[in-house]
Amino acid sequence: MASKIKEQVEAEKRRQISIRGIAPLEGVVHFRQDFNRHVHYTIIKDRVSATKRDYYTALAYTVKDHLVGRWLRTHQYYYEIDPKRVYYLSMEFYMGRTLTNTMVNIGTLFPCQEGLRHFGLELEDLEPCEVDAALGNGGLGRLAACFLDSMATLGLAAYGYGIRYDYGIFEQKIEGGWQKEEPDEWLRYGNPWELPRPEYVLPVKFYGRVEQSEQGSKWVDYQLVHAMPYDTPIPGYLNNTVNILRLWSAKAPTSFNLKFFNNGEYLQAVHDRNLAENITRVLYPNDSMFEGRELRLKQEYLLVSASLQDLIRRYQTDRPGNFKLVRPTFDEFTDKVAIQLNDTHPALAIPELMRILMDDEGLSWETAWDIVNKTCAYTNHTVLPEALERWPLSMLERLLPRHVEIIYIINHNFLEDVEKRWPGDADRKRRMSLIEEGHEKVVNMARLCIVASHAINGVSKIHSEILKKSVFKDFYEMFPERFQNKTNGITPRRWLILCNTDLSDLITSKIGEDFATNLELLRGLEQYVESESFLRNLIRVKQANKQKLADYIEQEFNIVVNPASMFDIQVKRIHEYKRQLLNCLHIITLYNQIKAHPEGNFVPRTVMIGGKAAPSYYIAKLVIKLINNIAKVVNNDPEVGDRLKVVFLENYRVSLAELVIPAADLSEQISLAGTEASGTGNMKFMLNGALTIGTLDGANVEMVEEVGEENFFLFGMTVEEVEELRKEGYIPRKYYDENADLQQAVDQINSGFFSPEDPSLFREIYNNLMFTDRYCLMKDYASYIAVQRKVSDLYRKPLQWAAMCLRNIAASGKFSSDRTIREYARDIWGVDPSAFKLPAPQESSTWLGRSDYNKTQME
């Protein structure tokens, strides 16, 4: 009895350890106090020794202080109401910077700015001290980041799972016009936003063999690696919800082999540790050839194994840190868990979940398969066959022997179903087999995802149709009910409110602030299309953004550009299908026209191209060299002057995009029709008032539908025309022979005009254009040049240009990631976005549980 009373007393004392007892940030005065405290007590510096980076770190901790109350209470709430939870598995999360985005989303931006000014500091001076969290190559990882923002803003109980790479996407340096790769040491100064969670370290197995017994298969003699989680808070927009991005880092089970260490063999002592921790050392660049790259396969398996163990623990237990089982069975699993596979990289989640459910939890094959199918969903991000992951069976057998057994059984059962549906159709079975025969057997990971998932989606209307009609035609015929479209979107918080404050303020002055969470409200701007005063304000905002970018270009690249010139921008990964080379042909054509008519009245242009090429992608790197060589010729020709400038935006990244996109006049979205899955850069430019020149590819198709063809600079072939051209037999030289401007530009590339030090430098580009031209640049060139003339003609009429920009802004509402996530939630995950707004920290003194939240639900 006495011990029970003592326990109750101690429990009552512990109740005082509560977020309720912590004073919240209340205005500028409290900010100054907290900031001052962190400078001295966290950073351990004074005003004499503190650097800008120290002040940034103190600011980050101050903002984080204001975040943690929301973070804690969000997850108290989730455990109280026990919702269905969504787990988004992705090898990439291209988060960029966290500081300002967090301040915008939790509503502390202005008190923080004012508080800093009290100390003689400016936020814009401290922001560059934060290194981008560049844990992604481009669109796929940036999409995942936007989705996390929207899931939190919509109040979904959602978790991102990824890899905490020690080195993100490489830092790009341009030396002599060539791309050079340097390590991206984003963690060099630490990361104030992440929280290590060593209490949730999980074991991950590799190698070994499988033993068979009456009890079933058992994986033995494996090597063990530990997965250490690091949590980053993901705040929703002004709703006090804070979700989690959990990133895994590989750790060795033991730090040292003491036997070797005691013998003086220090290097051998740490050898195993280094091998284990190398798994999460580096992010693989896109477009690299993964065959033979066992390390990449280890990364993918570590992600899915640790994430599945973690989400199963969360399903089975009632509180973090309390490992008492409250759900000993998996009867409710499909009602409480949704798993989204972001492309094929997390495809191993399928055999891993089967293994856990059967080998560890004792479920039958049929029960486990039903759970996997109802829980997993797959998003496809590419139509390029070479980009679909295929792993050598021999590598999988060596690294994950139990999973190969499971994949064989999945394939066997599936092909039996194919046989029942199409008896005797051996060729169809060959086309649909998860295991492809060839010079070596490989596992087709996209097919594995399709067979095991209850939903398969593309990321734009045209992309989803291509998946059904060609790439996965056989699978669509078998599972038509599984295929969906979920057109991508972007978060308006980062891509308008944060990066384009002046435009956001101008919009707010006319239609209010609610567009931040309901982007369709931008349609209300259409009433101002004929308002000259509003259009002039729009021009003023754009000009201010252009001046900022011009100042950056002069400071960083020592190139003076005319802010009154048209800012013509193409920023994305450097890849042949994205056709940066077509842009180069247009630049060369403009240059030749100016040289031929030096007294001509040309619309001044500043053409900017930015993006990274995968280190092993020679042609892409050669295109970067060509762009820089063209820039060298054009920018140093006094006869050209300010009428044409070319800038390669070195080391393009999220934080640079936040400067570039608001300043753009013209957005180049010029991939060959049928090759770009969606694109999201096109949406960001549209939202920020740039006009688009583009093909009917990816999300461009839906952009044209929303804004009207008359407000979009459309050129090039359609998907159907591309298919027909290839059937007829495409001969690129035909277009070279018929077009004098194209002939001149191609000959200049080939002759050494842009590489006098090595006339044959760009011969491979010339040969590709003349003899293969896989992406049909020669065919689309004339159409592209003709529409570029229309662009120049309209730019001479500022008010008409601004009116078209306004129509694009007003029509961009569909492309909010909030809309995309609502569709995922409704059609795939089976969850409802919540209009419920959690109480802010200062409103939470009566927090006792669910009933108190219900009282504020309608507020």
N, C-alpha and C positions, 0 to 999 in steps of 0.2 A: 504493500500500500504506500509506504513512504517513498519507495523508488518511483512509483507511478506519479505521486505528487511532485517529486523532484523533476521528473521528465516534463510534466505539464508546466512547471515554473520556468524551466529552461526553454521550452518551446515558446512560452509567452515572451520571454526576453528576446528570443531570436526574431520574433515578429517585429521588433523595432528595427531590424535590418531590412529596411523597406525603402523603395524608391520614393514613397510618399514623404519621407523625411528629408529629402534633398531639395534645396531651394533651386528653382529653375532660373534660367537666364531671363531677366526682366529688364530689357532695354539696355541703353548704352552704358549706364553706370555699372551694372553687373558684368557686362562684357569687359569693361576696362579692368575690373578687379580680377576676373578669371584669367584674362590674357596676361596680366602682370604676374599673377601667381604661377602660370605655366612657364613664363620666361625664366623666372627665378628658381622654381622648385622642381619643374619637370626637365627643362632644358639645362638648368644650372648655369645660367649666364646672367650678366648684368648689361646695362645699356652701353657700356664701353666695349665689352667683348662680343655682344650678340651680333650676328650677321643677318642678312635678309632671310637666309634659309632658316635660321633659328626663329625669326619672327613668323615665318610661314608655319613652321612646326608648332609653335605655340598657338597660332591661330587655329590650326587644324585640331589640336587637342581641345581648344575652347569650344569649337563648333561640335566636336564629337561629344563633349560633355552634355551638350544640349540635345544630342541625338539618343544617348543611351537610355534615357527614361522611356522614350517612345519604343525603343528596341525591346527592352525588357517587357514592357506592358503588352506589346504586340504578341509576344510569344506566350505570355501568361494567358492572354485572350484565346489564342489558338488551342492551347491545352485545355482551356475551360470549355470551349464549344465543340472541340474535336471535329473540325471540318475535314472534307476531302482535301488532301494536299497534292500539289502539283510539283513534280521534280523535273527540272529542265537540264538535261545532260548535254554538255557541249565541250569540245576540246578547246574552244576559243571563246573568250569574253574580252572584247576590245573596249575596255572601260574608259580609257582616256584619263582625264583628271577628275578628282572627286570633290575638291573643296567647294568651288562655287556652285556646282550642281547640288550639293547637299544643302548649302545655304538657301538656294532658291526653293528647294523642295520642302524645307522645314520652316521657311519664312523668316530667316534671320539675316538675310543679306544686308538690309539697310542699317540695322543697329550695329552690325559688325563693321560696315564701311565707316559709319560715323565714329565708332569707337576707335578704329585705327587712326582716323584723322586726328583724333585727340592726342595721339602719340606721335604725330607727324609722319604717319605711314599711309601708303595708298595700296588698296587691294590689288590693283593692276600691276604694281611693282612686285608683289609677293607671289602672285599666281604662277609666274614662270618657274618658280623654285620647285613646284611640284612636277615630278617626272610623270609622263603618261604611263599608265598601266597598259602597256601595249601587248596584251596577252592574246593577240589575234592577228591575222594577216590582212583582213579587210572586211568586206561586207558581211560574211557569215558571223564573225565575232562581234562586229558592231551591232548587227541585228539582235544578237543574244543580249547585248547590253541594253538596247532599247526595250526589249521584251521584259527584262527584269524591272525596269522603271515602270512600265505599264502594269505589270502584275501587282506591284506594290501600290500603285496609284488606284487600281481597281479593287484593292482590298482582298486579293486572292492569297490564300495561304500557300505561297510558292517559294521554292528554293532553287537556286542555281547551283549546279555542281560542275566544277572544272578542275584544271591543273594550275598549280602555282609555279609557273616556270621561273627559275632563277634569272633567266635571260629571255626577254620577250622578243618580238620581231626585231630583227637587226636594225641598228642605226645606219642609215644610208648616208654615205659621203660621196661626193662627186669630185673625182681627181682626174684632171685631163679629159673631162667629159665622160669618163667611165664611172659606173657605179662600183663603189667599194663598200664592203660590209664590215661593220664594227659591232662588237657585242653591245647589247642594250642592257646595261647594268641598272635596271630600274630600282633595284633594292639597295643600291650602294649607300644611301643615306637612311635606310630604314623606311618603314611604311606606317605612318601613324593611324591609318584607317583600318588596318587588319588586326585581328585578335587571334593569337594562337590558342588552339584547344587541345593540349596534350592529353587531356582526360578522355578524348575520343579517338585516340590513335587506334588504327585497325590493321590487322595482318592481311597481307596479300601474297598469294602463293604463285610460284613460277616453277617450270620444269617438272622433274619427277616422272612418275609412271602411275598407271592405274592397275589396281589389284581387283580381281573379280572374286566374289564369294556368294554364298547363298543370300546374304543380306543385301547384295548389290555391288555397285562399283565403289571403289575407295581410292582417292588420290593420295599417294604416299611418296616419300623421299623427295618432297618438294623443297625449294629454297624459299625463304621467307623475307619479305620486305615490309616495312611498316609504312602506312599512309597517315601522315600527320595533317589534320585539318587546320586551316586558317580562315576565319570568318570575316567578311566585309559587310557592313550594313548597307542595305538598299532602301532608302527612304521613298515612300510615296509622296505625291504632291499635296501638301497641306491637309493630309488626312491622318497624320500621326502614326501611320503604319510604317514599320521598318522590317523588311524581309532580310534574308541572308543569302549571300553568295559564299558558298563553301568551296575553297580551293585546296586541293591535296598536294602535299609535298612528300616525296619519297625519303624515308629515313632508314638507316641500317638498324637491324635488331640490336646489335651491340656496337659500341663506338670503337673498341679496339679488340684485337686478338691478343690477349695478354701474354700468351706463350711467345709469340713472335716479338712482342714489345720487350719482354724481359730478356730475350736473347739479343737485344740491340737491333733487331731488324725492324726499324720504325716504319719504313715504306711499306713493307709487307703487312705490318700491323693495321694500317689504314686502308689497305688495298680493297678489301671487301666492302668496307664502308663507302668508299668512293664509287665502286661499281653500282651499289644499290642506289646511292643518291644521285647518280648520273641520270636516272630515269626521268626525273622532272627538271633537269638542268636547262634544256633549251627547247623553245618552240620551233617546230619544223615549219619552214616557209612553205607556202602553197606552191603547187605545181612541181614540187620535188618528186622524183621517182622513188617510191617507198619500197620497191622490191628489194629484199635483202636487208631492209632497215629494221632489224629486230627491236631496236630501241623505241621506235615509234609504236610498234605493236604492244610493247610493255607499257608505254604511256596510256594507250587506249584501254588496256585491261586494268591497270591500276585505277584509272578513273571509274570504270564501271563497277569493279569489285568493291572498292571502298564505298562508293555512293550507295550501292544496293545494300551492303551491310548496314550502313548508317540509316537509310530510310526504313529498313526492316526493324532496326532497334527502336526508331521513333514510333513505328506502328505498334510495336509490342509493348512499349512501356508508357507510363502515364506522365512522366516528367523527366526533363534532362537531368542526368545525374542520379536518377532513381531507376535502377535496373530491375525492379520488380515487374514480372510479367503481368500485364492486365489483359492481353489478348494472346493466349497460348495457341490459338488456332488461326488459320488463314481464311476463315469463312468470310470475314469482312474486308479482306485485302483490296479487292477490286472496287469496293465502295469508298475506300479511304485513300487510295493511292492512284495517281496518274503519272506515267513516265513518258516524257517527250524526248525522242532521240533526234538531236539536231545534226542532220546528215548521217552518214554511215559510220562516222568515227566512234560513236558509242554502241555500235551494233553488237559488240560482244556482251552487252547487257542481257541479250536474249538467252544464249546458252548459260551465262553465269546465273541468271535468275532461275533457270531450270535446274542447274546444279545445286544451288542453295536449297531450293524447295524440295528436291528429291533426296539429295545426299545428307543435308544437314537437318532438314525438317521432316523427312520421312513421308513426303507426299507421293502419290502415284504419278506416273507420267501423265495420264489424262487430266488429273486435277491440276498439276503444275502447268501443263500446256494451256489449259483454259484460263488460268490466272495470268500467264504471260500475255496471251492474246488480248485479253480484256484490259490489261494494264498498259501495254506498250503502244506507242504511236510513233510514226516515222515521218520526218520532213526531208524531202529531197531538194537539193540546192543546185543541181547541175544537169544539163542534157548532154554534156560532152562525154562520150563513152570512155575516153582515156582518164577522165577524172573520177570515175566510179571505182571505189576501192575494191581491190582483189588481193587476197593474201595467199601466199604459197602454202599449200597444205602441209608440206614438210616442215615449214617453220612453225605453223600452228601445232603440229603434232609434238614438236620438241618443246615448245614453250608452254602449251596448254593442252596436255594430252586428254584430260577428261572432257574438255569442251569439244574436241574433235569428235569424240564418240557421240556426244549429244547432237552435233551438227549432222553427222551421218544419219542418225535416227530421224531427225527432223526432215532431212532430204528424202530419205526412204519413204516415210509416211506421206510426204507431200507428193512425190512422184506417183505413188499408188493412187492418190486422189486425182492426179492429172490423167492417169490411165483410165480410171473409171469414167471421167468426163469425156475424154477423147481416145477411145480404145484404139490401140495399134498405131497411134501417131508418134512414132519414135523421134522424129525430128523436133516436134513440139517439146517432148520431154527433154531432149538435149538442150533446146533453147531456154528451158525453164529451170534446169537443174541448178541447185545452189553450188554444186561443185563442177567447175568447168574443166573439160579435158583439153589438153594441148601439149606443148613440149614439157610442161609440168602442170600438175593439178593445182587449181586455185579455188578459193572460196569467194564467191561473189557476194559481197556484204550487203549490197542493195537488195538483192533477191532474198537474202536471209531476213532483212527487215520487213520486206513486203509480206512474206509468208507468215511471219510471226506477229505482225501488228494488226490491230483492228481498224486503224486509220492510216492512210498514206496521203500526204498532201504536197502539192507543188506550191510555189510562192508567188505566182502571178497567174492570171487567167490563161494567157497564151502558153506559159510554161506547163501548167497542169494539163492542158489539152495535148501538148506534145508528148508528155509522159504517157498519156492514155493511148495516143494514136501511133506512137513509134517506140520510144525507149522501153516502156513496160507494157506494150500492146498485149502480149500473151497473158500477162498477169491481170490486166484490166478486164480481159475477157473472162477470166476465172473469178475475179473478186471485184466486180464493178461497184459494189456498195461500199468498198473500202476507200475509194479514191475521192479526194476532195481538193478544193482550192482554198488557200489562205494567202491572199495577196499581202505582201510585206508592208510594214509601216515604220515610221520613225517617231520618236518621242518629241512632241513639241516643246517640252520643258527645256531640253538641252538645245534643240535645233531651231529654236526661235526665241524663247524667253531669256535663255542664258546667253546665247551667242549673238543675238541681234536685239539688244535692249531698246534701241531707238525705234525700230520697226514695231516691236511688241507694244511699246508705249503709244505709238501712233494708232495701232489697231485698237488698243484698249480705249483710247479717247473717243472712238466711234461706236464700238459694239460691246464695251465692257470687258471684264476679265475672264468670263466663263469659257472662252475658247480654249483656255489652257487644258481643260479636261473634256471639252466637247468641240473638237476642231471643225466639225461641220458648221458651227456658227460663223465661220469665216465667210460663208455665203452672204452674210449681211453686208459685206463690203461692196458687193456688186452695185449697190445704189449710188456709190461714189465714183463710178467709172467715168462719169461726165463732169465731175467736180474738179475744176482746174486748180483750186486751192489745195484740195487733197492730193491731187497728182503731183503738184509742185512740192508738197511736203514729202511725198514718197521719193521723188527725185533727190531732195535734200538728204534724206536718210541714206539712200544708196550712195550718194557722193561722199558722205562722211565715212562710210564703211570702206569705200574705195581708197580714200586718202590714208586710212589706217593701214591697209594692205600695201599701198605704195610706199609708205614709210618703212614698213617691215622689209620689203624687197630691197630698198636702198640700203638699209642697215645690214641685212644678212647677206645679200648677194652683190652689193655694190652696183646695182643696175637702177638707173633712174627711169621710171615709167611715168607716163602722162596720165593722171587720174581722170582726165576728161575723155581719154580713149575708151573704146569698148573693151571691157575685160572679158575675154573669151577663154573659158576655163574647162580643162579636162583633167580631172583628178580621180584616179582609181588604180588598181593594180596594173602593172604593165604586162599585157598579154596580147597575143596576136588577135584573138577574137574581139577584144575591146577596140582594136583598130586605131591605136595612137598613130600608126603609120599613115592612115588616111588623113588625119589632122596634119601630119608633116607635109603631105602632098599639097594640101591647101595652103599651108604657110609658104611653101616654095612657089606656088602659083601666084600668090599675092605679091611676093618679093619680085618675081619676074615681071609682073604687071607694072609695079612701081618703077622698076628699072627701065622698062620699055617706054613708059609715059611719065617721066619725072615731074612734069608740070601738072599731072592729073589731080583731080579733086578726090582723093581717097579718104574714106572714113578711117580715122586712126584706130588701130587695134593693138592691144597687148594680149598676146596668146600665152597662156600659162598651162603647163602640163606637169603633173606631179604623180608620183606613184613609185612603188618598189617592184623590182623584178626578182623572182626567186634566184638565188645564187647560181643554180645549175642551169638556168634557162638562158642559153647563149643568145638566141635571137632577140629576146626581150631586152637583154642588156645592150645588144647592138643597137636597138631602137633608141634606147636612152642616149647612147653615144651620138647617134644621128641627130636627135633633138638638140643636144648641146652644141654639136658642130654647126647646125643650122643657125642656132642662136648667136654663135660667135660671128658668123658671116653677116647676118642681118643686123645685129645690134651695133656693129662697127662700121656699117656702110653709111657715110655721111649723106649720101643721096637719099637714103631712106628716112633717116632722122626719126622723129617721133611717130611717123605714120605706121610703123610696124615694129614691135618689140616682141621678143620671145624669151620666156623665163621658164627654166625648169625648177620646180619647187622641190628643192632637196629635202629628203627625210619627211615626206608627207605623212601626217599622223592626225589623230583626233583633234589635238589642241590647235594644230595649224588649220585644219578644216574649219574650226570655229571662227577663224579669222578670214579664210578664203571664201567660204560659201556666202556669207552676207554681202560680200563685195562683188559677186559675179553679175555680169550683165547677160552673158550667154553661157548656157550649160551644154557641153558636148556629150551626148549619149548616143554614140554612133556605131555600136556593135552591129554585126551582121544579124539580120532578122533570124530568130530561131536559135541563138547561141547564148544570150544572157537570160538567166533564170528570172530575175526580177530587177535587181539594182535597187539601192536605197539612196544613193547620192543624187539621182534624178529627182527624188521626192524632196530632199533637203534644199536643193537649188530652187525648185518650184515654190516651196513654202517661203523662201527668203527673197522672192521677187526677181528671179532670173528667168529668162526665156530659154526654151529648150530647142536645140536642133538635134533631131534624132530619127531613128528608124522605128518601125513598128515591131519592137522587140521588148521582151520583159514587161515591166510595169509601164513602159512608155505607152503601150496600147491603151491601158486604162487611164493614163493621164490625158491622152487625146480624147477619150470618151468623156472625161469630166470637164475639160476646159474647151473642147471643140477644136476641130482641125485648123480653123482659121486663127487660133491663138497658139499654134505650135508649128515650128519649122520642120515639116516632115519631108523626108527624102528616102530614096533607096528602095530596094526590093522588099516584097512581103515574103513570109515563110514559103508560101505556095510558089512564088516566082523563083525563089532560090532552089527549091526542089526541082522545078521544071527545067531551070537552067542546067542543073547538074545532070538531069536525065538526058538532055540534048547533047551534053558534052561541052563543058565550059572551056573556052579558049581565051585566056586573058590577053594574049597579044593582039587579038582582034580590036580591043578597045584602045590599046596603045596606038595602033596604026590609024585609028579613026579620029583621034583627039590630039591636036598639036600641043595644047597646054600640058596634057598628061605626058606626052612623049618627051617634052622638054624637061619636065620635073624628074621623070624616071631616069633620063639620060644624065642629068646632073648628079643624081645619087650614084650612078654607076661609073661616071667618068672621073670622079675624084674632085669635083667642084667644091664639095663640102669636106673633103679630106685630102688636100693637096700633098700632105706629108706622106700619105699612103693611098694612092688612087684606087686600089682594089679593096679598100677597107670595107665598103658596103656592097661588095659584089654579091654576097649571099642574099641580102635584101632584094637586090635587083633580080636575081634568079628566082626567088620565091614569087615576086610580083609577076614576072613574065611567063613562068612555066607551070606554076602550081596555083598560087593565089587562092589558098583554101578558103579564105574569108571574103573573097570577091570584092576587093578594094577597087580593082580596075573597072569592074562593071558599075559600081555605085559612085565612082568618082564624078562623072558628069552631073548626075543628079545632085550630089553634095555641093559642088561648086555653084550650080544654078541657085540652090536655096541659100547658100551663103551670100549671094548677091542680094537676095531679098532681105536678108538680115541687115546688111549694110544700108540698104535703101530705107528701111524702117528706122534705123538708129539715127538717121538725119532728122527725124521728127520726134523730138523728145516727149511731147505729151501723148502722142499715139503709142509710142514705145511704153511709156509709163502706164497707160490704160491697159495695154495687153499684159503687163507685169501684174497689175492689180487683179485682172481676171484670173491669172494663174494662181495668185495667192488665195483668192476667194474660192477657187476650185480644188484646193489641195486638202480639204478636210477628210476625204476618204483615206488619205495616206498616213493617218495617225496610227501608231502601234497600239493605241488603246482599242481602236476598232478591230485590229487584227487579233488581239488577245481576247476580246469579247467573243470573237468567232471561234477561236480555239476552245475557249471555256465552254461555250454552248454546244459545239458540234463534235468535239473530240474528248475533252476532259470530263465533261459532265458535272461542271461546277458553275455556280452563279457568281458573277462579280458582285461585290458588296457595296451598297450605298452607305453602309454604316461607317461613321467617322469616330475613330477612337478619341477619347478625351485627351486634350493636351496635358503635359505634366502638371501645370499649375491648377488644372481642374480635377486632379485625381486624388484629393485628400480623403475621399470616401471610398477609395477602391477596395472592394472586398471580394469581388467576383463578378459573375455574369450579370447578376441583377442590376448592378450599378451601371454596366454598359448599356443595358436595355433602357435605362432611364434617359440616357443621352442619345439614344439611337436616332431620334427624329430631329435632333438639333442641327 
